[in-house]
Amino acid sequence: MLLEVRHLDCYYGQSQALKEINIEVEEGECICILGANGAGKSTLLKTIAGLMKPRRGEIWFTGKRMDELPAYTIVREGITLCPEDKKIFPQMSVYKNLCLGAWIHGRKEERIKANLEHVYELFPILKERSDQDAGTLSGGEQQMLVIGRSLMSNPRLLMLDEPSLGLAPMVVNSIFETIKEINARKTTVLLVEQNASMALKIATRGYVIESGRITMAGTAEELLKNEKVKKAYLGI
C-alpha cells in the first residue's frame, strides 16, 4: 500500500472538519475525492501534505508514518500537493517558477534538467513561455505551470486540488488528458475535483466525502452508475 489514512480527525479551532477518515491508495492508482464545497476535500489533502495537523489518526506512506513530520520532509518523502489557489510567483519567469519545485534536488543539475524536459514534454507551451513572467500567462497556462512545478520534485504521489477550477471547457479537457498521461507514466494521483464526471472518467477508484465523513467508496465505474452520485454530482 502506498498511502494509508487511518481514523483521521481534523479541526479548525473547535470546528471538526474531518471525522474518522479512512482511505487507501495503491501504487499507480488514480483516486478521486468527490464532495460538495466545504465537505473537507481540500482539508484532507492539506493534512496529508503536512500543512495541517490532525487531532487524531495516522497517515502512512510507503510504510512510514507521515502525520508527525513537517511539510518539507513530506515532500522529500515523495508527496507533493498542487494547490487549488494557483500559487505562482507572477514576477518571476516560468522557468524560475518551475525550478523552485526542484529544491529537494539541491545542486543535482542533471536531475533538474531531466525533470524540466519531462515537464516541457507534457506542457510544450511552458517551454515556449519559459522566459515570460508567470503572471502574464493565461489561467490555463498558470494551472499547467503549477502542475509542472509540482512534478519537478519527482513525486510518487501527486495530489491535485481542483485542477479544473475556473478554466474554459477546452482547457479542462487538455488538463485532464495530461493528468491521465502523468498517471500512465507511473505517478500515483490523488485528485480532488468538482467536475465529477471528468474525474471519474480518468480515475480507477473514488471516495465521496460529505460533512467531513467518507460516505461512499468504490470503483470509478461503480460510482458513475450510483444513483446518489448521479443526482448529487453528475447532474443526472
C-alpha positions as CSV (number, residue, x, y, z in Angstrom):
1,M,0.0,0.0,0.0
2,L,1.4,3.4,-1.0
3,L,-0.8,5.6,1.2
4,E,-3.0,4.8,4.2
5,V,-5.1,7.3,6.1
6,R,-6.4,5.8,9.3
7,H,-9.2,7.2,11.5
8,L,-8.3,10.8,10.7
9,D,-9.9,13.7,12.7
10,C,-9.0,17.3,11.8
11,Y,-10.3,20.5,13.3
12,Y,-10.3,24.3,12.6
13,G,-10.3,25.5,16.2
14,Q,-13.3,23.8,17.8
15,S,-15.0,23.0,14.4
16,Q,-14.4,19.5,13.2
17,A,-13.6,19.3,9.5
18,L,-12.7,15.6,9.1
19,K,-14.3,12.7,11.0
20,E,-12.9,9.2,11.1
21,I,-11.5,9.4,7.6
22,N,-10.0,6.1,6.2
23,I,-8.6,5.9,2.7
24,E,-6.1,3.7,0.9
25,V,-4.2,4.4,-2.3
26,E,-2.2,1.7,-4.1
27,E,0.9,2.5,-6.2
28,G,-0.1,3.6,-9.7
29,E,-3.7,4.3,-9.0
30,C,-5.6,7.5,-9.8
31,I,-8.1,8.1,-6.9
32,C,-10.7,10.9,-7.0
33,I,-12.3,12.5,-3.9
34,L,-15.8,13.9,-4.6
35,G,-17.9,16.1,-2.4
36,A,-19.6,19.4,-2.2
37,N,-17.9,22.7,-1.3
38,G,-16.9,22.6,2.4
39,A,-17.1,18.9,2.7
40,G,-13.5,18.5,3.7
41,K,-11.8,17.5,0.5
42,S,-9.1,20.2,0.5
43,T,-8.6,19.8,4.2
44,L,-7.8,16.1,3.6
45,L,-5.1,16.9,1.0
46,K,-3.6,19.7,3.2
47,T,-3.4,17.3,6.2
48,I,-1.7,14.5,4.1
49,A,0.8,17.2,2.9
50,G,1.6,18.3,6.4
51,L,0.1,21.8,6.1
52,M,-2.5,20.9,8.8
53,K,-2.0,18.6,11.7
54,P,-4.7,16.0,12.7
55,R,-6.0,15.9,16.2
56,R,-6.4,12.1,15.9
57,G,-5.5,9.4,13.4
58,E,-2.5,8.4,11.4
59,I,-1.1,8.9,7.9
60,W,1.3,6.2,6.5
61,F,3.2,6.5,3.2
62,T,5.5,3.7,1.9
63,G,5.3,2.1,5.3
64,K,6.4,5.3,7.1
65,R,4.3,7.4,9.4
66,M,3.9,11.0,8.0
67,D,1.4,12.9,10.2
68,E,4.2,13.7,12.7
69,L,6.5,15.1,10.1
70,P,6.9,18.7,8.8
71,A,5.6,19.5,5.3
72,Y,9.1,19.9,3.8
73,T,10.0,16.4,4.9
74,I,6.8,15.0,3.5
75,V,7.8,16.5,0.1
76,R,11.2,14.8,0.4
77,E,9.4,11.5,1.1
78,G,7.6,11.8,-2.3
79,I,4.2,13.5,-1.6
80,T,3.5,16.8,-3.5
81,L,0.4,19.0,-3.3
82,C,-0.7,21.0,-6.3
83,P,-3.0,23.6,-4.5
84,E,-6.3,24.9,-5.6
85,D,-5.2,28.6,-5.5
86,K,-2.6,28.8,-8.2
87,K,0.3,29.9,-6.0
88,I,2.8,31.2,-8.6
89,F,5.4,33.9,-8.4
90,P,4.0,36.3,-11.0
91,Q,7.1,38.5,-11.5
92,M,9.4,35.5,-11.9
93,S,9.8,33.7,-15.2
94,V,8.1,30.4,-16.0
95,Y,11.5,28.7,-15.9
96,K,12.3,30.0,-12.4
97,N,8.9,29.1,-11.1
98,L,9.5,25.5,-12.3
99,C,12.9,25.4,-10.8
100,L,11.5,26.3,-7.4
101,G,9.7,22.9,-7.5
102,A,13.1,21.1,-7.7
103,W,14.5,22.5,-4.4
104,I,14.7,19.0,-2.9
105,H,17.3,18.0,-5.5
106,G,19.8,20.7,-4.4
107,R,22.5,21.1,-7.0
108,K,21.8,17.9,-8.9
109,E,21.7,19.7,-12.2
110,E,21.3,16.6,-14.4
111,R,18.2,15.6,-12.3
112,I,16.7,19.0,-12.6
113,K,17.3,19.2,-16.3
114,A,15.7,15.8,-16.9
115,N,12.7,16.8,-14.8
116,L,12.4,20.1,-16.7
117,E,12.4,18.2,-20.1
118,H,9.7,15.9,-18.7
119,V,7.5,18.9,-17.8
120,Y,8.2,20.6,-21.2
121,E,7.2,17.4,-22.9
122,L,3.8,17.3,-21.0
123,F,3.3,21.1,-21.4
124,P,5.0,22.3,-24.6
125,I,3.5,25.8,-24.1
126,L,5.6,26.2,-20.9
127,K,8.8,25.7,-22.9
128,E,7.6,28.4,-25.4
129,R,6.9,30.7,-22.5
130,S,9.9,29.8,-20.3
131,D,11.4,33.3,-20.3
132,Q,8.0,35.0,-19.8
133,D,6.8,36.3,-16.5
134,A,4.5,33.8,-14.9
135,G,1.9,36.5,-14.1
136,T,1.3,37.1,-17.8
137,L,0.1,33.5,-18.5
138,S,-3.5,32.7,-19.1
139,G,-5.4,30.9,-16.4
140,G,-5.0,27.5,-18.1
141,E,-1.3,28.1,-18.6
142,Q,-0.9,29.0,-14.9
143,Q,-2.6,25.7,-14.0
144,M,-0.1,23.9,-16.2
145,L,2.7,25.8,-14.5
146,V,1.5,24.8,-11.0
147,I,1.2,21.1,-12.1
148,G,4.6,21.2,-13.8
149,R,6.2,22.8,-10.7
150,S,4.8,20.0,-8.6
151,L,6.3,17.4,-10.9
152,M,9.8,18.9,-10.6
153,S,10.2,17.1,-7.2
154,N,9.6,13.7,-8.8
155,P,6.6,12.8,-6.5
156,R,5.5,9.3,-6.1
157,L,2.1,10.7,-5.1
158,L,0.8,13.8,-6.8
159,M,-2.2,15.4,-5.1
160,L,-4.2,17.8,-7.2
161,D,-6.8,20.2,-5.7
162,E,-9.5,21.3,-8.1
163,P,-7.2,21.5,-11.2
164,S,-10.2,22.5,-13.5
165,L,-11.4,25.3,-11.3
166,G,-12.2,28.5,-13.3
167,L,-10.9,27.1,-16.6
168,A,-12.6,27.0,-20.0
169,P,-14.0,23.6,-21.1
170,M,-11.4,23.1,-23.8
171,V,-8.6,23.8,-21.4
172,V,-10.2,21.4,-18.8
173,N,-10.2,18.6,-21.4
174,S,-6.5,19.2,-22.0
175,I,-5.6,19.3,-18.3
176,F,-7.4,16.0,-17.6
177,E,-5.7,14.4,-20.6
178,T,-2.4,15.4,-19.1
179,I,-3.3,14.1,-15.7
180,K,-4.2,10.8,-17.3
181,E,-0.8,10.8,-19.0
182,I,1.0,11.6,-15.8
183,N,-0.7,8.7,-14.1
184,A,0.1,6.4,-17.1
185,R,3.8,7.3,-16.5
186,K,3.6,5.6,-13.1
187,T,2.9,8.7,-10.9
188,T,0.1,7.9,-8.4
189,V,-2.6,10.6,-8.4
190,L,-5.0,11.7,-5.7
191,L,-7.4,14.1,-7.2
192,V,-10.0,16.4,-5.6
193,E,-12.3,17.7,-8.3
194,Q,-15.8,19.3,-8.5
195,N,-16.1,18.1,-12.1
196,A,-17.1,14.6,-11.0
197,S,-17.8,13.3,-14.5
198,M,-14.3,14.2,-15.8
199,A,-12.7,12.9,-12.6
200,L,-14.4,9.5,-12.7
201,K,-13.5,9.0,-16.3
202,I,-9.8,9.0,-15.5
203,A,-9.9,7.6,-12.0
204,T,-9.6,3.9,-11.0
205,R,-11.5,4.4,-7.7
206,G,-13.1,7.1,-5.8
207,Y,-14.4,8.3,-2.4
208,V,-17.2,10.6,-1.5
209,I,-16.9,13.0,1.4
210,E,-20.0,14.5,3.0
211,S,-19.7,16.8,6.0
212,G,-16.2,15.6,6.8
213,R,-17.0,11.8,6.6
214,I,-16.4,9.2,3.9
215,T,-20.0,8.1,3.0
216,M,-19.2,6.1,-0.2
217,A,-16.3,4.4,-1.9
218,G,-16.0,2.2,-4.9
219,T,-14.5,1.8,-8.4
220,A,-15.0,4.7,-10.8
221,E,-17.4,2.6,-12.8
222,E,-19.5,1.8,-9.6
223,L,-19.7,5.5,-8.7
224,L,-20.6,6.5,-12.2
225,K,-23.6,4.1,-12.0
226,N,-24.6,5.0,-8.4
227,E,-27.9,6.8,-8.4
228,K,-27.0,9.1,-5.5
229,V,-23.7,10.1,-7.2
230,K,-25.6,10.7,-10.4
231,K,-28.1,13.0,-8.7
232,A,-25.7,14.9,-6.4
233,Y,-22.5,15.2,-8.5
234,L,-23.3,14.3,-12.2
235,G,-26.5,16.3,-12.7
236,I,-28.3,13.2,-14.0
